[in-house]
Amino acid sequence: MTFDVTIPVLNEAETLDQQVRTLHRFLSQHFPEKFQWRIVLADNGSTDRTPEIAIALGNEYPEVHLVRVPEKGVGLALKTSWAKSDADIVGYMDLDMATDLQHFIQAYNALATEGYDLVYGSRLHRKSKVIGRTLKREITSRGFNTIIKWYLGTHFSDGMCGFKWLKRSHFPLLLEHGANSNGWFFSTELLAVAEWQGLRSCELPVKWTDDAANSKVNIPKLAMQYLKSMQQLKNGKTSSKLLTIKNEWLWILY
């Protein structure tokens, strides 16, 4: 099966070259079949040398591609990249590669040979190993995921881990039923909508090395965005259910 690895980037000139080369070496070693995979750098309007470096990498490696995204937003970057893809599997990871690359092999196998529709990494699984995470970030993560479970009625353990993969054929279904945020919450929407639509999801315990020193996440701002997005997603689900019921009754009456 073919796959695209999308990496959302914004002003990553300092580390982009080194990280992409690391990922390229790993994929070349474990997936040597020609034309099986691509690394897609989805640029959210960088103002530094990020696009220039991405283009240079693409000139050196035919598997590396740059996708320009008109506005900022991780969700928008992923939707733009995946909409252009013709791969069997699409997914994303963070440029810092906080999730150990060995887990990519597990994720691929779960989708390609084990019958799963979606795979997500979890830092909160009892078998996961999290390195270097501050107590503040740990409490924040567990708190958000608890709220998500309670408010949305979902069962996945970690909606915010930046390591998710799915069969591209399911992407339109997820968009149609509510996974359409342009921001960080898109990552969580994928799991919630997949669960509501009955897709088979694989929770993958991961080895995660936190890079809090270089994190660009504003936790208070992100918290407010998440709470608003959660409400919109739940309201959308309710509206969708009501519309389905209405259509079913109209069919019966007809």
Backbone bond lengths (Angstrom), bond angles and torsions (degrees), N, CA, C in turn:
res aa  C-N    CA-C-N  psi(-1)  N-CA   C-N-CA  omega(-1)  CA-C   N-CA-C  phi
1 M - - - 1.459 - - 1.528 110.19 -
2 T 1.303 116.69 142.20 1.462 120.84 178.22 1.520 109.94 -87.07
3 F 1.327 116.44 155.80 1.464 119.35 -179.87 1.519 111.59 -150.93
4 D 1.328 113.93 150.56 1.466 122.53 174.51 1.519 108.72 -114.45
5 V 1.317 116.48 130.69 1.459 122.98 174.40 1.524 107.80 -103.08
6 T 1.318 117.50 107.24 1.458 120.30 179.94 1.520 110.32 -93.57
7 I 1.329 115.74 133.35 1.465 121.77 175.92 1.523 107.85 -121.96
8 P 1.330 118.55 109.05 1.472 119.73 175.32 1.527 109.44 -68.97
9 V 1.328 116.54 133.87 1.474 119.87 -178.53 1.521 110.26 -133.72
10 L 1.321 114.61 145.38 1.467 122.35 175.66 1.523 108.24 -149.69
11 N 1.319 116.54 109.07 1.471 122.41 179.79 1.531 111.71 53.44
12 E 1.332 114.68 59.44 1.465 121.16 -177.24 1.520 111.71 -113.07
13 A 1.322 117.63 29.83 1.459 121.32 -173.72 1.529 113.20 -58.49
14 E 1.318 117.19 -32.75 1.471 120.43 -174.85 1.525 112.48 -67.35
15 T 1.333 117.54 -34.81 1.463 119.87 -172.55 1.524 114.22 -118.52
16 L 1.316 118.13 -8.88 1.464 121.03 -171.03 1.526 112.76 -58.09
17 D 1.308 117.42 -50.36 1.466 121.17 -176.42 1.523 111.30 -58.31
18 Q 1.318 116.77 -50.72 1.465 121.22 -177.14 1.531 111.67 -62.96
19 Q 1.331 117.45 -44.44 1.454 120.95 -176.14 1.523 112.28 -68.93
20 V 1.324 116.25 -40.60 1.465 118.81 179.20 1.525 110.62 -66.34
21 R 1.317 117.34 -38.79 1.462 120.09 177.70 1.526 111.01 -63.80
22 T 1.327 116.97 -38.48 1.465 121.00 177.84 1.524 110.38 -62.56
23 L 1.312 116.22 -46.71 1.462 120.56 179.77 1.525 111.04 -65.41
24 H 1.314 116.95 -40.94 1.460 120.93 179.97 1.531 111.02 -61.84
25 R 1.314 117.24 -42.54 1.474 120.70 177.99 1.521 110.33 -61.61
26 F 1.311 116.59 -43.69 1.467 120.65 -178.65 1.529 110.86 -62.54
27 L 1.316 116.84 -49.53 1.462 120.23 -178.29 1.524 111.62 -65.91
28 S 1.319 117.16 -37.65 1.468 120.75 178.87 1.526 110.93 -63.42
29 Q 1.318 115.86 -36.07 1.460 120.42 -179.57 1.519 112.32 -72.02
30 H 1.331 116.64 -42.09 1.466 120.42 -173.24 1.523 114.07 -95.47
31 F 1.321 116.94 -17.93 1.466 121.47 178.61 1.524 108.38 -133.69
32 P 1.356 117.03 72.66 1.471 121.06 -172.42 1.526 114.46 -76.01
33 E 1.330 117.99 -9.59 1.462 119.94 -178.60 1.530 110.44 -62.70
34 K 1.303 116.94 131.56 1.456 122.07 -176.73 1.526 111.11 -68.02
35 F 1.306 116.14 139.62 1.469 124.85 177.97 1.538 113.36 65.41
36 Q 1.340 117.93 18.44 1.457 119.57 -179.85 1.521 112.10 -81.61
37 W 1.335 117.87 -26.91 1.460 119.47 -172.87 1.523 111.56 -145.44
38 R 1.336 113.68 161.43 1.463 121.87 175.77 1.525 109.05 -139.33
39 I 1.315 115.95 149.68 1.458 122.61 169.30 1.530 106.75 -105.16
40 V 1.325 116.22 117.71 1.461 120.91 -176.64 1.528 108.92 -108.36
41 L 1.310 116.98 117.63 1.462 122.30 177.91 1.525 107.71 -95.08
42 A 1.332 116.34 107.79 1.463 121.92 -177.56 1.523 108.55 -94.69
43 D 1.314 115.92 101.84 1.466 121.23 -174.00 1.527 111.49 -88.16
44 N 1.325 115.44 123.63 1.466 122.87 -176.98 1.526 112.92 -93.31
45 G 1.314 117.86 41.47 1.459 120.18 176.85 1.514 114.11 84.66
46 S 1.319 116.96 42.41 1.469 120.67 179.13 1.528 110.87 -61.05
47 T 1.328 114.65 146.34 1.463 120.28 177.99 1.529 111.67 -110.16
48 D 1.331 117.27 0.50 1.461 120.46 176.67 1.538 108.47 -102.16
49 R 1.313 117.89 -153.02 1.463 121.69 -175.50 1.529 113.56 -87.12
50 T 1.321 117.61 12.08 1.461 120.44 -177.46 1.528 113.05 -54.16
51 P 1.351 120.13 -51.26 1.473 119.17 179.70 1.528 112.89 -61.17
52 E 1.333 116.11 -38.94 1.461 120.55 179.99 1.531 110.97 -62.29
53 I 1.331 116.09 -43.37 1.467 120.88 179.47 1.524 109.96 -67.36
54 A 1.331 117.20 -40.48 1.463 121.41 179.49 1.531 110.72 -61.63
55 I 1.318 116.54 -41.66 1.465 120.77 178.83 1.531 110.39 -64.84
56 A 1.325 116.60 -41.70 1.467 120.89 178.67 1.530 110.80 -62.48
57 L 1.320 116.80 -41.16 1.461 120.67 177.51 1.523 110.58 -63.92
58 G 1.344 115.72 -39.85 1.455 120.10 178.55 1.519 112.28 -65.05
59 N 1.329 117.14 -34.33 1.465 120.87 177.18 1.522 111.24 -68.57
60 E 1.334 115.71 -31.26 1.468 120.00 179.99 1.523 112.23 -83.88
61 Y 1.326 115.87 -38.97 1.459 121.38 -178.36 1.536 109.73 -119.17
62 P 1.315 118.85 116.29 1.470 120.41 179.74 1.521 113.14 -64.88
63 E 1.337 117.48 -15.94 1.463 120.52 -179.88 1.530 113.12 -82.86
64 V 1.321 117.65 -8.69 1.466 121.74 -178.23 1.525 109.69 -99.89
65 H 1.324 115.97 128.46 1.470 121.29 -177.66 1.527 110.17 -131.01
66 L 1.303 115.45 145.04 1.462 122.07 176.03 1.520 109.20 -105.11
67 V 1.342 115.45 130.52 1.459 121.81 173.33 1.518 107.06 -119.11
68 R 1.311 116.43 123.67 1.462 120.56 179.56 1.521 109.33 -90.58
69 V 1.328 115.76 129.37 1.459 122.15 -178.53 1.528 107.59 -108.57
70 P 1.318 118.56 131.06 1.467 120.93 -171.34 1.523 115.33 -67.20
71 E 1.337 117.05 -26.94 1.462 120.37 -177.61 1.524 109.98 -135.00
72 K 1.323 115.74 166.40 1.459 120.40 177.99 1.524 109.92 -74.32
73 G 1.319 115.26 152.55 1.447 120.76 176.50 1.515 111.58 138.91
74 V 1.331 116.90 122.45 1.464 120.90 -179.12 1.525 110.66 -62.13
75 G 1.334 116.59 -44.30 1.457 119.79 179.52 1.519 111.92 -60.20
76 L 1.318 116.88 -42.67 1.459 121.24 178.79 1.521 110.68 -64.00
77 A 1.334 116.83 -39.51 1.466 120.86 178.56 1.522 110.78 -61.57
78 L 1.321 116.99 -44.63 1.465 120.71 -178.75 1.521 111.26 -68.30
79 K 1.329 116.61 -44.45 1.472 119.64 -179.70 1.527 110.90 -62.81
80 T 1.321 116.90 -40.58 1.461 120.87 179.45 1.521 110.97 -64.10
81 S 1.328 115.98 -44.40 1.462 120.80 -179.74 1.518 111.50 -66.24
82 W 1.322 117.13 -48.18 1.461 120.60 -176.25 1.521 112.49 -68.40
83 A 1.325 116.74 -31.33 1.465 120.16 178.35 1.526 111.29 -66.19
84 K 1.332 116.68 -27.12 1.463 121.51 -179.95 1.526 111.95 -88.96
85 S 1.317 117.33 -7.87 1.461 121.48 -172.66 1.524 112.19 -83.29
86 D 1.337 115.31 148.87 1.459 120.47 170.44 1.530 110.31 -121.46
87 A 1.342 116.76 18.52 1.462 121.94 -179.95 1.528 110.79 -77.59
88 D 1.325 116.17 158.84 1.466 120.91 176.86 1.530 111.14 -71.48
89 I 1.324 116.37 -34.44 1.465 122.84 -177.31 1.524 108.74 -125.18
90 V 1.319 116.12 135.14 1.466 120.71 173.06 1.523 107.78 -125.81
91 G 1.312 115.46 154.15 1.456 119.16 179.34 1.514 109.78 -175.47
92 Y 1.311 114.55 -176.83 1.458 117.16 -179.10 1.511 111.56 -149.14
93 M 1.310 113.94 158.58 1.454 122.22 172.51 1.521 107.59 -145.32
94 D 1.322 115.85 160.85 1.457 120.44 179.74 1.524 110.20 -80.60
95 L 1.326 116.05 151.70 1.454 120.94 -178.27 1.526 112.01 -62.28
96 D 1.329 117.61 -31.37 1.469 119.34 -178.83 1.526 112.54 -71.10
97 M 1.332 116.77 -9.24 1.462 122.29 178.73 1.517 111.14 52.80
98 A 1.326 114.79 44.86 1.462 120.32 178.14 1.520 111.07 -60.07
99 T 1.327 116.83 -34.29 1.464 121.07 175.70 1.524 109.09 -81.48
100 D 1.328 116.68 128.19 1.459 121.36 -178.95 1.529 110.12 -55.58
101 L 1.319 116.94 132.82 1.464 121.19 -175.74 1.524 112.96 -63.38
102 Q 1.300 118.87 -23.29 1.461 120.85 178.86 1.529 111.55 -59.87
103 H 1.331 116.61 -26.38 1.466 119.38 -179.68 1.526 111.47 -68.78
104 F 1.333 116.68 -18.84 1.448 118.18 179.19 1.521 111.37 -62.77
105 I 1.324 116.95 -36.35 1.463 121.07 179.11 1.526 110.02 -63.51
106 Q 1.345 116.56 -41.76 1.462 120.57 177.66 1.527 110.71 -63.40
107 A 1.323 116.60 -43.04 1.460 120.77 -179.05 1.528 110.87 -63.43
108 Y 1.311 115.73 -44.18 1.472 119.94 179.83 1.528 110.39 -60.96
109 N 1.318 117.12 -47.13 1.464 120.85 -178.76 1.523 111.96 -62.77
110 A 1.334 116.28 -37.44 1.467 119.65 179.91 1.528 110.67 -61.19
111 L 1.332 117.00 -37.47 1.463 120.99 -179.17 1.528 112.32 -84.96
112 A 1.311 116.94 -39.55 1.464 120.71 -173.27 1.518 113.81 -81.55
113 T 1.340 117.29 -30.77 1.469 118.49 -173.16 1.529 114.73 -129.84
114 E 1.339 117.90 -15.54 1.465 119.38 -173.47 1.523 113.99 -105.78
115 G 1.310 117.89 1.88 1.454 121.28 172.77 1.516 116.60 83.61
116 Y 1.316 118.41 13.00 1.461 120.32 177.81 1.528 110.26 -84.06
117 D 1.335 115.14 153.26 1.459 121.52 178.56 1.517 112.32 -96.79
118 L 1.324 116.34 -28.03 1.470 122.26 -176.01 1.519 108.74 -149.54
119 V 1.320 115.94 144.14 1.466 121.93 178.73 1.520 108.60 -129.82
120 Y 1.323 116.19 135.37 1.463 118.97 176.82 1.516 110.59 -136.81
121 G 1.319 114.92 142.08 1.454 120.57 175.87 1.514 110.49 -79.19
122 S 1.325 115.88 144.40 1.464 121.12 177.65 1.521 110.17 -128.20
123 R 1.337 114.43 125.68 1.464 119.95 175.37 1.516 110.94 -88.12
124 L 1.327 116.74 -8.94 1.457 121.42 -174.88 1.523 112.84 -104.53
125 H 1.310 117.32 1.61 1.460 121.46 174.68 1.523 109.09 -68.28
126 R 1.305 116.33 145.93 1.477 119.51 -176.11 1.531 112.38 -63.09
127 K 1.330 117.47 -21.99 1.459 120.13 179.69 1.542 112.63 -94.13
128 S 1.318 117.31 -1.02 1.461 120.45 -179.82 1.527 110.71 -74.51
129 K 1.324 114.87 155.05 1.460 120.90 176.80 1.519 108.59 -124.19
130 V 1.324 116.15 113.20 1.454 121.63 -177.26 1.525 109.18 -109.33
131 I 1.334 115.83 126.36 1.461 121.33 -174.93 1.526 109.54 -115.82
132 G 1.324 117.14 132.21 1.455 122.03 170.51 1.514 115.93 78.04
133 R 1.300 118.39 13.94 1.466 120.16 -177.54 1.523 110.17 -87.48
134 T 1.320 115.81 134.22 1.450 119.90 179.69 1.520 110.17 -74.74
135 L 1.334 115.34 157.79 1.460 120.27 179.47 1.530 110.29 -61.58
136 K 1.338 116.87 -37.97 1.461 121.01 -179.91 1.518 111.63 -60.23
137 R 1.330 116.63 -46.07 1.462 120.53 -179.60 1.526 111.55 -69.03
138 E 1.315 116.34 -34.91 1.465 119.92 178.66 1.528 110.96 -65.83
139 I 1.325 116.33 -45.63 1.469 120.56 179.78 1.535 110.17 -64.99
140 T 1.340 116.15 -42.42 1.460 120.30 179.37 1.517 111.02 -60.76
141 S 1.334 117.39 -45.49 1.454 121.98 -178.86 1.521 111.69 -62.83
142 R 1.331 115.95 -47.78 1.469 119.43 -179.36 1.534 110.92 -65.70
143 G 1.320 116.12 -36.09 1.456 119.77 178.92 1.517 111.78 -64.66
144 F 1.323 116.62 -47.01 1.464 120.51 179.37 1.520 111.59 -61.49
145 N 1.311 116.07 -45.31 1.460 119.10 -177.80 1.525 112.16 -67.23
146 T 1.321 117.21 -31.17 1.466 120.51 174.86 1.526 110.35 -66.81
147 I 1.325 116.34 -43.73 1.469 121.02 178.57 1.525 110.47 -62.39
148 I 1.334 116.77 -42.25 1.465 121.16 -179.95 1.528 110.54 -60.13
149 K 1.323 117.04 -46.62 1.461 120.81 179.67 1.525 111.35 -60.48
150 W 1.322 115.06 -45.05 1.472 119.70 -177.57 1.525 111.38 -68.57
151 Y 1.317 116.96 -45.87 1.464 120.84 -172.74 1.528 112.64 -77.25
152 L 1.341 116.50 -38.99 1.463 120.06 -177.32 1.524 113.16 -96.78
153 G 1.328 116.68 -9.59 1.456 119.73 179.41 1.521 113.25 69.44
154 T 1.332 116.75 32.57 1.464 121.72 -178.04 1.534 109.93 -100.53
155 H 1.336 115.51 173.91 1.464 120.06 -175.38 1.524 114.15 -124.05
156 F 1.339 118.62 -9.94 1.463 119.47 -179.18 1.529 109.89 -66.77
157 S 1.335 116.11 150.87 1.465 119.67 -171.00 1.531 113.67 -89.44
158 D 1.338 117.84 -28.41 1.464 119.63 -172.57 1.524 109.54 -143.00
159 G 1.326 115.81 96.96 1.450 120.01 -177.85 1.505 114.50 -80.93
160 M 1.330 117.90 -12.83 1.459 120.26 -171.15 1.519 114.93 -107.77
161 C 1.311 117.60 -0.96 1.465 120.04 179.43 1.527 109.87 -64.69
162 G 1.323 116.97 131.05 1.459 121.84 -176.72 1.512 113.83 -82.83
163 F 1.332 116.02 57.23 1.461 120.83 -178.72 1.522 107.47 -155.84
164 K 1.346 116.01 91.47 1.466 120.73 -175.51 1.526 110.12 -140.05
165 W 1.358 114.69 144.63 1.465 121.05 -176.13 1.528 108.66 -143.80
166 L 1.312 116.63 145.50 1.456 120.10 178.90 1.515 110.81 -151.90
167 K 1.318 114.74 159.11 1.459 119.58 172.59 1.525 107.54 -70.26
168 R 1.315 115.80 128.41 1.462 119.82 -173.56 1.530 112.15 -61.40
169 S 1.321 117.19 -26.24 1.462 120.67 -179.34 1.524 112.18 -62.06
170 H 1.342 117.45 -21.39 1.460 121.07 179.31 1.526 113.29 -89.68
171 F 1.327 116.69 -10.37 1.467 120.55 -175.50 1.535 112.84 -58.41
172 P 1.340 120.35 -46.48 1.465 119.55 178.40 1.530 113.15 -59.75
173 L 1.326 117.06 -37.67 1.465 121.04 178.73 1.522 111.02 -62.53
174 L 1.320 117.18 -43.18 1.454 121.31 -179.36 1.522 111.28 -66.15
175 L 1.337 116.49 -39.04 1.463 120.43 176.39 1.525 110.64 -63.42
176 E 1.305 115.67 -45.38 1.462 121.07 -175.79 1.521 112.03 -61.74
177 H 1.321 116.68 -33.70 1.461 120.53 -174.17 1.527 113.84 -102.54
178 G 1.340 117.56 17.40 1.456 118.26 167.81 1.505 118.44 126.27
179 A 1.327 118.79 -7.98 1.470 119.97 179.18 1.529 108.54 -84.70
180 N 1.326 116.80 80.12 1.463 119.61 -174.72 1.522 114.58 -138.66
181 S 1.319 118.62 13.76 1.457 120.78 177.04 1.521 110.50 -64.11
182 N 1.320 116.15 143.79 1.464 120.36 176.02 1.526 112.46 -87.26
183 G 1.324 116.32 -10.29 1.459 120.53 -175.45 1.518 113.63 -103.24
184 W 1.336 114.98 -159.70 1.459 122.12 -178.00 1.521 112.36 -60.81
185 F 1.340 117.41 -29.69 1.463 120.57 -173.76 1.534 112.39 -65.92
186 F 1.312 117.38 -16.29 1.461 120.63 178.14 1.523 110.89 -55.04
187 S 1.326 115.79 -35.84 1.458 121.17 179.51 1.527 111.47 -60.26
188 T 1.328 116.38 -39.24 1.461 121.54 178.82 1.526 111.15 -77.47
189 E 1.327 116.23 -38.23 1.468 120.43 178.83 1.524 111.38 -56.70
190 L 1.327 117.21 -40.09 1.459 120.69 -179.98 1.522 111.13 -54.12
191 L 1.323 115.98 -45.66 1.460 120.29 -177.20 1.520 111.66 -71.39
192 A 1.330 116.33 -42.88 1.465 119.92 -178.61 1.526 111.13 -63.21
193 V 1.326 116.73 -48.85 1.464 120.20 -177.87 1.528 110.48 -67.28
194 A 1.325 117.79 -38.21 1.462 120.96 177.46 1.531 110.35 -60.20
195 E 1.324 116.27 -41.86 1.464 120.53 178.94 1.524 110.70 -65.75
196 W 1.328 117.43 -44.08 1.462 121.33 -179.99 1.522 111.76 -64.77
197 Q 1.325 116.97 -30.60 1.465 120.78 -178.25 1.528 112.92 -90.53
198 G 1.320 116.38 3.01 1.457 120.23 174.70 1.516 115.38 78.16
199 L 1.333 117.69 19.62 1.456 119.75 176.52 1.523 110.17 -73.33
200 R 1.302 115.90 153.58 1.464 120.83 -178.30 1.526 109.64 -89.95
201 S 1.332 115.83 112.17 1.461 121.28 -175.83 1.523 111.28 -107.80
202 C 1.313 115.61 142.54 1.470 122.81 178.43 1.524 109.34 -110.44
203 E 1.323 116.22 121.11 1.465 121.17 176.06 1.524 108.43 -91.25
204 L 1.325 115.67 122.62 1.458 121.09 -173.79 1.529 110.76 -111.00
205 P 1.329 118.86 112.34 1.464 119.67 173.93 1.525 109.30 -63.33
206 V 1.315 117.33 135.10 1.459 119.12 -174.07 1.521 112.15 -126.59
207 K 1.323 113.48 157.07 1.460 121.21 166.52 1.519 106.00 -91.54
208 W 1.326 116.17 119.87 1.460 121.82 -172.48 1.529 109.29 -125.52
209 T 1.319 116.58 126.30 1.462 121.54 177.11 1.513 108.45 -110.31
210 D 1.313 116.69 110.34 1.459 121.64 -174.78 1.528 110.68 -75.59
211 D 1.330 114.56 141.16 1.467 121.14 178.10 1.528 108.37 -120.56
212 A 1.321 115.54 61.95 1.469 120.93 -174.20 1.528 112.41 -61.95
213 A 1.323 116.42 -29.98 1.465 119.83 -176.81 1.524 111.86 -63.93
214 N 1.346 116.68 -32.44 1.457 120.61 -178.52 1.522 113.34 -106.58
215 S 1.321 116.66 11.66 1.456 120.20 -179.37 1.525 110.76 -69.75
216 K 1.343 115.47 139.24 1.456 121.14 178.97 1.528 111.41 -103.28
217 V 1.325 116.30 10.17 1.462 120.69 -175.62 1.521 110.67 -82.36
218 N 1.319 116.36 126.08 1.463 122.87 173.37 1.523 106.96 -94.08
219 I 1.338 116.71 101.90 1.462 120.69 -170.73 1.526 113.41 -60.27
220 P 1.348 120.46 -48.60 1.475 119.22 179.15 1.529 112.79 -59.72
221 K 1.332 116.73 -43.07 1.466 120.71 179.54 1.518 110.26 -65.25
222 L 1.340 116.23 -42.61 1.454 120.65 -179.93 1.522 111.20 -64.76
223 A 1.327 116.30 -37.17 1.470 120.65 179.25 1.518 111.12 -59.62
224 M 1.313 117.00 -45.30 1.462 120.76 -179.51 1.532 110.64 -65.61
225 Q 1.323 116.73 -39.78 1.463 120.52 178.49 1.528 110.77 -64.23
226 Y 1.327 116.43 -40.64 1.458 120.76 -179.46 1.526 111.23 -64.89
227 L 1.319 116.86 -44.91 1.462 120.31 -178.66 1.528 110.94 -62.44
228 K 1.326 116.63 -41.35 1.463 121.23 178.11 1.524 110.19 -65.67
229 S 1.322 116.89 -43.64 1.464 121.46 -178.68 1.519 111.59 -66.59
230 M 1.332 116.91 -36.44 1.455 120.80 177.48 1.524 111.03 -60.98
231 Q 1.334 115.40 -43.37 1.460 120.34 179.23 1.526 110.77 -63.48
232 Q 1.325 117.09 -43.45 1.461 120.98 -179.98 1.528 111.10 -63.67
233 L 1.326 116.31 -41.10 1.464 120.00 -179.86 1.521 111.06 -65.60
234 K 1.310 116.76 -43.67 1.469 120.06 -179.91 1.523 110.62 -66.13
235 N 1.332 117.30 -42.32 1.465 120.69 178.51 1.526 110.51 -62.49
236 G 1.334 116.47 -37.66 1.456 120.83 178.57 1.506 111.92 -66.33
237 K 1.319 116.66 -38.06 1.464 120.65 178.61 1.521 110.13 -65.00
238 T 1.350 115.91 -43.03 1.459 120.10 179.90 1.521 110.78 -62.59
239 S 1.332 116.90 -43.98 1.465 121.24 179.40 1.519 110.80 -62.44
240 S 1.335 116.38 -39.57 1.457 120.70 179.91 1.521 111.16 -64.63
241 K 1.328 116.16 -40.78 1.462 119.95 178.14 1.522 111.26 -63.20
242 L 1.341 116.33 -44.34 1.459 120.71 -179.41 1.523 110.64 -62.30
243 L 1.338 116.92 -39.59 1.450 120.90 179.73 1.526 110.63 -65.58
244 T 1.338 116.57 -40.42 1.460 120.33 178.74 1.526 110.72 -62.95
245 I 1.343 116.21 -45.47 1.464 120.68 179.58 1.527 110.53 -61.40
246 K 1.332 115.52 -43.69 1.467 120.47 179.50 1.521 110.84 -60.35
247 N 1.325 117.89 -45.47 1.458 121.70 -179.74 1.516 111.99 -64.56
248 E 1.338 116.63 -37.21 1.458 120.22 178.74 1.532 111.05 -65.70
249 W 1.323 117.33 -40.82 1.458 120.98 179.52 1.516 110.98 -69.07
250 L 1.330 117.37 -38.02 1.464 120.26 176.81 1.521 111.01 -61.97
251 W 1.337 116.40 -39.94 1.466 120.69 178.31 1.517 111.06 -64.21
252 I 1.356 117.04 -43.07 1.469 121.49 179.31 1.539 110.92 -62.51
253 L 1.338 115.72 -45.26 1.454 119.84 -178.41 1.526 110.86 -65.74
254 Y 1.321 115.69 -36.34 1.466 119.30 179.88 1.529 110.76 -65.98
